[in-house]
Amino acid sequence: DGEGAIHCHGLAYSNDASDAETRYMGNNLFFVSMFDHLYQRGYAREVPGAPMCGCVEQMPVVTRSDCTQVDVTETFTFDYDPLAGFSVTVSDVDIEFNACQGLNNKNNDLSAYVARLETEGKVTLAQKNELKKYLVENGNCDNAIERNLASKGISRGFSPDYYDIVVEFPATETSQFVHGICVVGATEAHAFSDTDDNLFYQPISNFQNGEKLWGDRTYTVTGVEEAGLCESGIFLQPNLHKAIDTFTDITVGANSNGNDDLSICIMLFDNDSRNGGWIDFLTENRFLPRVGPTSLNGENVLKEFNTYCKTFPDDKYDPDITYTFPSPNGERFTHGLCVMGATTAFAYSSDPDLHYSMIPDFKDGVRGWSDRTYKYTGVNGPEMCEGGMYLRPSVVKSGIDAGTEIVLEATSLNGSVTACMFLYYTQRAGLDEFVLNGSYMESQRFGFDSKPDVMTSYCKTLPQEPTAAPIPVLLHEYVEHFPATSTSQFVHAICVLGASTVDATSSDPDLQYTVMRSSFQNGTKLWDNRSYTVGDVV
């Protein structure tokens, strides 16, 4: 401090060698180090023990850094020679050196600029996270010192050699962090943070309903037995409910009891931003999410948890079924997933906002999506996945990216499972061809709350060959092909007498038919997209 403030300045560039910031990074480096800093400002000393200029991993840990980007205008000249053909040369280059334009309008900040490059796909998430080791942001020096000491073998907590299983979770990325930790099948378990001196964990054996969830709150837990999660396990009670710093490291250690599988579970509030940014880590490392238990404030429900559990050692998770669903086209996509015939089921997607949590015993009353309170109704029979494992999406319809890849993993009971996708009849996001191509078994309509007939289940057996539609048109005893319509609009309905089964299809992906199996009579609704009914049926 006696020598004054230390100025740190950096630059970053794309992994793509053809990007302008990459091609002119040498110009940027010369401008910052030699012209701006040395020539104009007179900066000529390095931090003791570090180079004056170097790659980030060679530099000391700092709180923040200024940042300069290049804005390049290139002029190209195209020449044509009848004998030699075309040639292209760069005839003029104009380079401007400006303060970096970072993410969320945070400018002249190297960390924010790298975050922007990551969102644009120019650097990887791993590269962005690696920078956090050296550029820790204001207010995090104490955490950085703890990390540095830990890298030299000096740290709070326990020796990793003491426990059979040790899991190091990533540094939290949110300003608040609400969580719980539970371990099943262990004789002892402990958790600690080597970066937040105010965070401690109290091991509580025989976790049951009514247990206090956090040391600084009176909130309790319910639904432990019903959810089948962590019951009788060791609950590692955080002393803090939410006041946990950004960049907090947390490590869990446990010793197996030798008789049961050892599982480590992380409890995060459902549809809550105070999740530490851990969901991607938990998903990638196959911590399987299930819904429950629930937190209480007195007798009032506070919020429901999603509990992410992983059984150790890692080879305990060995799914024999993997299936990739067709991708939506970016329009509204209202869906759900369900699996029958599996001991475990897990789904993940390429959209960072779309996650799935497993609910066993799918039936009426199950909540459909994490960001809505809608509950399913009219669920009946295996074609609607009754009794299966429902994989609840985190979002109901908006914000799911076009081309999102959705992957199912399951461990079957007998070598095959039945996988079902539920689709809202007007919000299929371009999947009509997928659901009408005969490879899926189609259910009758069911729904939720005030809309009881808007969802259809499409199921197929995996990994067997695609199942045929339950009533293929070509296998009917009688088939009638009507001529193509020749008008711009077509108002019609179809009725069949004296048949045990009936079906209708069309070449228009938006036109579908619902078989009303009860007797056609006065008051029957005529079209799905209208409330009109029929009268004078004789």
Sequence and secondary structure as in RCSB ss.txt:
>XXXX:A:sequence
DGEGAIHCHGLAYSNDASDAETRYMGNNLFFVSMFDHLYQRGYAREVPGAPMCGCVEQMPVVTRSDCTQVDVTET
FTFDYDPLAGFSVTVSDVDIEFNACQGLNNKNNDLSAYVARLETEGKVTLAQKNELKKYLVENGNCDNAIERNLA
SKGISRGFSPDYYDIVVEFPATETSQFVHGICVVGATEAHAFSDTDDNLFYQPISNFQNGEKLWGDRTYTVTGVE
EAGLCESGIFLQPNLHKAIDTFTDITVGANSNGNDDLSICIMLFDNDSRNGGWIDFLTENRFLPRVGPTSLNGEN
VLKEFNTYCKTFPDDKYDPDITYTFPSPNGERFTHGLCVMGATTAFAYSSDPDLHYSMIPDFKDGVRGWSDRTYK
YTGVNGPEMCEGGMYLRPSVVKSGIDAGTEIVLEATSLNGSVTACMFLYYTQRAGLDEFVLNGSYMESQRFGFDS
KPDVMTSYCKTLPQEPTAAPIPVLLHEYVEHFPATSTSQFVHAICVLGASTVDATSSDPDLQYTVMRSSFQNGTK
LWDNRSYTVGDVV
>XXXX:A:secstr
 TT     EE    S TTSHHHHTHHHHHHIIIIIIIIIII      TTS SS  GGGS  BS  EEEEEEEEEE
EEEEEETTTEEEEEEEEEEEEEEE   GGG  S HHHHHHHHHHTTSS HHHHHHHTTTB  TT HHHHHHHHHH
HTT  SS  GGGSSEEEEE    SSSB EEEEEESEEEEEEE SS TT  EEEESS  TT B  TT   EEE HH
HHTSSTTSEEEEES SS   TT  EEEEEEE SSS EEEEEEEETT S BTT HHHHHHTT EEEEEEEEEETTE
EEEEEEEEEEEESGGG   SEEEEE    SS EEEEEEEESEEEEEEEESSTT  EEEESS  TT B  TT   B
EE   SGGGTTTSEEEEES SSTT  TT  EEEEEEESSS EEEEEEEEEEEETT HHHHHSSSSEE   EEETT
EEEEEEEEEEEESSS    SS GGGSSS        SS        SS S      S TT       S   TT B
  TTS  B     
